[in-house]
Amino acid sequence: MFGGGGFGGDAGNQFAGGGFMPSQANEGGGGGGSSSGRFRGNNTSTLRAMTIRQLAQGCASTDDDHIKVDGVEVHNVTIVGKIVSVQDSNMRLTMVVSDGTGEAELLHWLQEDTEWAAANKKAEWQPGVYIRAYGHVAGQDQKKSITAFSVRTITNFNEVSMQLTYDIT
C-alpha cells in the first residue's frame, strides 16, 4: 500500500521479527508460552508463605531432613511474626518468633560490613517488634529451625494482614 516497505506489505513480513505468534502455541518449541519437562517438579527453590503451625505440622509428619507441607517439599519460606525473645551471640541473632499459630526459632547471621550497622539491627529487633523473615527450613532430628537469610522490620501493619491471606490460599 505504501510502496512495499515498512508497515505496508505482507502480514507475514510485518510480524517476522520475534515476539509471540499465536501459531507458536501449538508448536512445542521456541515461544514464551511453551514449558519444558525438565523444570517440572523442581520446587526446591520456591518461596512459600507459611504459618509456624504449618511448619510444625510438616516437621511432625516427616522423619528425614525434608519437610513436606500439603504433600510438597518445603525449603524456602517467608513468615511474619512478632519477636518474643532475642539472644545475641556475636554476629548471630537467635530469635523466637510468634505468628499467633505457634512459635519458631529463627537464626540470623549478621553479615554487615560495619559494626555500627550490626548494632543498629540488634537494637531494632527487640521483643514486641513485627518482622518478616525469608529463610531456609533446616535442622536435625526433631529440632527444626528457620535459618533466615533476610529479616526486616514491618512498618506497615497491612503486611501482617496480607501474609494471613497468603497463608490461607
Phi, psi and omega in degrees: 000319182247042176095010174081356180247167175069243187266352184277227165056203188289141180295328179294322178285330182296324183256012184273068179211013181109185183090177184272129174247138181305330181289341180288339182296330181268350184275356178074343184233167169083278196301170181288344184273349183275152177234144180254154184289344184290342180260354182289139177079001180264079182260016185290338182254010180281154179252125182240136173281126185225158167263162179293328178296318177299319178295319180295320178293324177293323177293322182286337185270000182229152181256339183264195184284347184265141179254132178243127176238124183057035177080006182241134176295136182243129178239302182257130183227162169233133178230154174237132180194176180259135179290127178265315178210157181225134172240128182253124174226095180056255183255020178231134174251132174248115183243145168257124186242138178240134177246012181096343178253348181167184179237147180221151176272133182236122178255130180224122177271125179279120182244043183277148179289327183242153177293330180296316180295320178295320179295324177296316179295319179298321180288328182285322184268084180245162178305137181098350181270136176275137180226160168244130181237136173248127183197184183249130178281123183215171176150176179231149181054228181269355181267100179254147178214172177249119174269106187276129174262350175208129176227134177218151181283140177271125180255342180241117185294345176300334179294327176294315178296320180294322178299322179296323178290325175296321183293327183272351179265000000 
